[in-house]
Amino acid sequence: MSDAAALPGQPRGGVLSGPATARAVNVLAPNPSAMTLDGTNTWIVAEPDSDLAVVIDPGPLDDAHLTHVVATAEKLGKRIALTLLTHGHPDHAEGAGRFAELTGTKVRALDAALRLGDEGLAAGDVITTGGLELRVVPTPGHTSDSLCFHLPADRAVLTGDTILGRGTTMVAHPDGRLGDYLDSLRRLRSLTVDDGVHTVLPGHGPVLEDAQGAVEFYLAHRANRLAQVETAVENGLRTAPEVVAHVYADVDRSLWPAAELSVRAQLEYLSEHGLIG
């Protein structure tokens, strides 16, 4: 067994950019960091026999990246006809306006402030551009406007920052809420159980081959962290920075600001459920 196979979700090895499924191709943005891992995954999604494509998360405002996405689609014989956003964080959405200029596309998102055009996105919506079927799955928690896109034909789900290809994501308190996030993970688990989804196409990191394993790992991780935070509070730690320093002591300090947002969400959740005073 390889190390990759032993990791949660069975991350796919090899180059991150390029074809991931029969309908999805990744173009990796050049914005690697502790928060974005290897960079933002910009997804080109299309039916194999169609000349129209959908782009999900154009990424940062980087002309070289945005033009590379257009060029990649053209090499595939596709014209980009629509742009979708999983959520509004700049590493996913900042380039959307410029990308719309380059492609002449509308931008659809849950948050009206991010849209270019009249149409938004909502639970139950089905995108059918060029014969493609993408189902909108509301997954608030990382942010209030987070969405995933179910790609039934490839038994895949594009998860933005709700599930990453490596490590775990943060709950961006106060906009993100832990209760919402746990509900969203359970919603994604139902896709793996009831709809046969087995592939995660994340917003950062490698493709995951075991969607159910990834979701179960995320749920277990959140339960474990929540228990650790509850214990820390019971032992007298009261502020989010104090809890972070104790619970996340083995985590790179560059990630502590993000961890603090998650801890604030956890403290709020524990308080709302009467588990701490």
C-alpha positions as CSV (number, residue, x, y, z in Angstrom):
1,M,0.0,0.0,0.0
2,S,1.4,3.4,-0.9
3,D,1.4,6.3,1.5
4,A,-1.2,8.1,-0.7
5,A,-3.5,5.2,-0.5
6,A,-3.4,5.3,3.3
7,L,-4.4,9.0,3.5
8,P,-8.0,10.0,4.0
9,G,-9.9,10.0,0.7
10,Q,-7.1,8.3,-1.2
11,P,-5.5,11.4,-2.8
12,R,-4.5,10.8,-6.4
13,G,-0.7,11.2,-7.0
14,G,1.0,12.9,-10.0
15,V,0.6,16.2,-11.6
16,L,-2.3,18.3,-10.3
17,S,-3.1,20.1,-13.6
18,G,-4.8,18.3,-16.4
19,P,-7.6,15.8,-16.9
20,A,-9.2,14.5,-13.7
21,T,-12.3,12.7,-15.0
22,A,-13.9,12.3,-18.5
23,R,-15.5,15.7,-18.1
24,A,-13.3,17.7,-15.7
25,V,-9.9,19.3,-16.4
26,N,-7.9,21.2,-13.7
27,V,-5.8,24.3,-14.4
28,L,-3.7,25.0,-11.3
29,A,-3.4,28.7,-10.4
30,P,0.1,29.9,-9.4
31,N,-0.9,31.0,-5.9
32,P,0.5,28.3,-3.6
33,S,0.6,29.1,0.2
34,A,-0.1,27.5,3.5
35,M,-3.8,28.3,3.1
36,T,-4.1,27.4,-0.6
37,L,-1.9,24.3,-0.6
38,D,-0.5,23.9,-4.2
39,G,-2.7,26.7,-5.4
40,T,-6.4,27.2,-6.5
41,N,-7.8,24.5,-8.7
42,T,-9.7,26.1,-11.6
43,W,-12.0,23.5,-13.2
44,I,-13.0,23.3,-16.8
45,V,-16.0,21.0,-17.1
46,A,-17.7,19.9,-20.3
47,E,-19.3,17.0,-22.1
48,P,-16.7,15.2,-24.2
49,D,-18.6,15.7,-27.4
50,S,-19.7,19.3,-26.8
51,D,-17.9,22.5,-27.8
52,L,-19.2,24.4,-24.8
53,A,-17.5,24.4,-21.4
54,V,-18.2,25.6,-17.8
55,V,-15.5,27.0,-15.7
56,I,-15.7,26.7,-11.9
57,D,-13.6,29.1,-9.8
58,P,-11.5,31.2,-12.1
59,G,-9.2,31.9,-9.2
60,P,-7.1,34.9,-8.3
61,L,-6.8,38.1,-10.4
62,D,-3.9,36.9,-12.4
63,D,-4.0,37.5,-16.1
64,A,-1.5,34.9,-17.0
65,H,-3.6,32.2,-15.2
66,L,-6.9,33.4,-16.6
67,T,-5.6,33.5,-20.2
68,H,-4.1,30.0,-19.6
69,V,-7.5,28.7,-18.6
70,V,-9.0,30.1,-21.8
71,A,-6.2,28.7,-23.9
72,T,-6.5,25.3,-22.2
73,A,-10.2,25.2,-23.1
74,E,-9.5,26.1,-26.7
75,K,-6.9,23.3,-27.0
76,L,-9.6,21.0,-25.9
77,G,-11.9,22.3,-28.6
78,K,-14.1,24.1,-26.1
79,R,-15.5,27.6,-25.8
80,I,-16.2,28.8,-22.3
81,A,-19.9,29.6,-22.0
82,L,-20.4,30.0,-18.3
83,T,-18.5,30.8,-15.1
84,L,-19.6,29.4,-11.7
85,L,-18.3,30.2,-8.2
86,T,-18.2,27.8,-5.2
87,H,-17.8,30.8,-2.9
88,G,-16.5,34.3,-2.7
89,H,-13.0,34.0,-1.2
90,P,-10.5,35.9,-3.3
91,D,-8.4,32.9,-4.2
92,H,-11.4,31.4,-5.9
93,A,-13.4,34.5,-7.1
94,E,-11.2,37.6,-7.4
95,G,-10.5,36.9,-11.0
96,A,-14.1,36.3,-12.0
97,G,-14.8,39.8,-13.3
98,R,-11.7,39.8,-15.5
99,F,-12.4,36.3,-16.6
100,A,-15.9,37.3,-17.7
101,E,-14.3,40.1,-19.8
102,L,-12.0,37.6,-21.5
103,T,-14.7,35.0,-22.2
104,G,-17.9,37.1,-22.5
105,T,-19.5,34.8,-19.9
106,K,-22.0,35.4,-17.1
107,V,-20.8,34.6,-13.6
108,R,-23.3,32.7,-11.4
109,A,-22.9,32.5,-7.6
110,L,-25.0,32.2,-4.5
111,D,-23.9,35.6,-3.3
112,A,-25.6,38.3,-5.4
113,A,-22.6,40.6,-5.0
114,L,-20.4,38.2,-6.9
115,R,-22.8,37.7,-9.9
116,L,-22.4,39.1,-13.3
117,G,-25.8,38.7,-15.0
118,D,-29.3,38.1,-13.7
119,E,-29.1,34.5,-12.6
120,G,-27.8,33.3,-9.3
121,L,-27.4,29.8,-8.0
122,A,-29.7,28.0,-5.5
123,A,-30.3,24.5,-4.1
124,G,-31.8,22.3,-6.7
125,D,-30.6,24.2,-9.7
126,V,-29.2,22.1,-12.5
127,I,-26.7,23.6,-15.0
128,T,-27.1,22.1,-18.5
129,T,-24.7,24.1,-20.6
130,G,-23.6,22.1,-23.7
131,G,-25.6,19.1,-22.5
132,L,-23.5,19.0,-19.2
133,E,-25.4,18.2,-16.0
134,L,-24.2,19.9,-12.9
135,R,-26.4,19.9,-9.8
136,V,-26.1,22.7,-7.3
137,V,-25.6,21.4,-3.7
138,P,-25.7,24.0,-0.9
139,T,-22.9,23.4,1.5
140,P,-22.6,26.4,3.9
141,G,-20.2,26.3,6.8
142,H,-16.7,27.1,5.4
143,T,-18.5,30.3,4.4
144,S,-22.2,31.1,4.3
145,D,-22.2,31.2,0.5
146,S,-20.3,27.9,-0.1
147,L,-21.7,25.6,-2.8
148,C,-20.6,22.3,-4.3
149,F,-21.4,21.0,-7.7
150,H,-22.5,17.4,-8.3
151,L,-21.3,15.9,-11.6
152,P,-23.5,12.8,-11.9
153,A,-22.0,11.5,-15.1
154,D,-18.6,11.2,-13.6
155,R,-19.9,10.2,-10.1
156,A,-17.9,13.2,-8.8
157,V,-18.5,16.3,-6.7
158,L,-16.6,19.7,-7.0
159,T,-16.2,20.8,-3.5
160,G,-14.5,24.2,-3.5
161,D,-13.1,24.6,0.1
162,T,-15.7,22.4,1.8
163,I,-13.5,19.4,1.3
164,L,-9.8,19.8,0.3
165,G,-7.6,17.3,-1.4
166,R,-5.2,17.4,1.5
167,G,-5.7,18.3,5.2
168,T,-8.9,19.9,6.4
169,T,-10.6,23.2,5.9
170,M,-11.5,26.0,8.3
171,V,-14.9,27.3,9.4
172,A,-14.5,31.0,8.6
173,H,-16.2,32.4,11.6
174,P,-18.4,34.5,11.9
175,D,-19.6,34.1,8.4
176,G,-19.0,30.3,8.6
177,R,-20.9,28.3,11.2
178,L,-19.9,24.9,12.5
179,G,-23.5,23.6,12.7
180,D,-24.0,24.5,9.1
181,Y,-20.7,22.9,8.1
182,L,-21.5,19.6,9.9
183,D,-24.9,19.5,8.1
184,S,-23.1,20.1,4.8
185,L,-20.7,17.3,5.4
186,R,-23.7,15.0,6.1
187,R,-25.3,16.2,2.9
188,L,-22.1,15.3,1.0
189,R,-22.1,11.9,2.7
190,S,-25.6,11.2,1.4
191,L,-24.3,11.9,-2.2
192,T,-21.7,9.2,-1.7
193,V,-24.2,6.7,-0.2
194,D,-27.3,7.5,-2.2
195,D,-25.9,8.8,-5.5
196,G,-22.8,6.8,-5.9
197,V,-20.3,9.8,-5.8
198,H,-16.8,8.4,-5.4
199,T,-14.5,11.2,-6.7
200,V,-13.9,14.6,-5.0
201,L,-12.6,17.4,-7.3
202,P,-11.5,19.9,-4.6
203,G,-10.7,23.6,-4.7
204,H,-7.2,22.9,-3.5
205,G,-5.0,19.8,-3.5
206,P,-5.2,16.5,-5.4
207,V,-8.3,14.7,-6.6
208,L,-9.7,12.3,-4.0
209,E,-10.7,8.8,-5.1
210,D,-12.7,7.8,-2.0
211,A,-15.3,10.5,-1.5
212,Q,-17.1,8.7,1.3
213,G,-13.8,8.1,3.2
214,A,-12.9,11.8,2.9
215,V,-16.3,12.9,4.3
216,E,-16.1,10.4,7.1
217,F,-12.6,11.6,8.0
218,Y,-13.8,15.2,8.0
219,L,-16.8,14.4,10.3
220,A,-14.5,12.4,12.7
221,H,-11.9,15.2,12.6
222,R,-14.5,17.8,13.5
223,A,-15.9,15.7,16.3
224,N,-12.4,15.2,17.7
225,R,-11.5,18.9,17.6
226,L,-14.8,19.8,19.2
227,A,-14.2,17.4,22.0
228,Q,-10.7,18.9,22.4
229,V,-12.0,22.4,22.6
230,E,-14.7,21.4,25.1
231,T,-12.1,19.8,27.3
232,A,-9.8,22.9,27.0
233,V,-12.7,25.1,28.2
234,E,-13.5,22.8,31.1
235,N,-9.8,23.0,32.1
236,G,-10.0,26.8,32.4
237,L,-9.0,28.1,29.0
238,R,-11.5,30.8,28.0
239,T,-10.3,32.8,24.9
240,A,-9.9,31.5,21.4
241,P,-6.2,32.3,21.3
242,E,-5.7,30.3,24.5
243,V,-7.6,27.3,23.1
244,V,-5.7,27.5,19.8
245,A,-2.3,27.5,21.5
246,H,-3.4,24.4,23.5
247,V,-5.4,22.4,20.9
248,Y,-3.3,23.3,17.9
249,A,0.1,23.2,19.5
250,D,1.3,20.6,17.0
251,V,0.1,22.7,14.0
252,D,2.3,25.1,12.0
253,R,1.9,28.5,13.6
254,S,1.3,30.1,10.2
255,L,-2.1,28.3,10.3
256,W,-3.1,29.5,13.8
257,P,-5.0,32.5,12.5
258,A,-7.2,30.2,10.4
259,A,-7.4,27.8,13.4
260,E,-8.6,30.6,15.6
261,L,-11.6,31.2,13.2
262,S,-12.5,27.6,13.5
263,V,-12.1,27.6,17.3
264,R,-14.4,30.7,17.5
265,A,-17.0,28.7,15.5
266,Q,-16.5,25.7,17.8
267,L,-16.9,27.8,20.9
268,E,-20.1,29.3,19.5
269,Y,-21.4,25.9,18.7
270,L,-20.7,24.5,22.1
271,S,-22.3,27.5,23.7
272,E,-25.4,27.3,21.6
273,H,-25.8,23.7,22.5
274,G,-25.4,24.3,26.2
275,L,-22.1,22.3,26.4
276,I,-20.1,25.2,27.9
277,G,-21.1,28.1,30.0
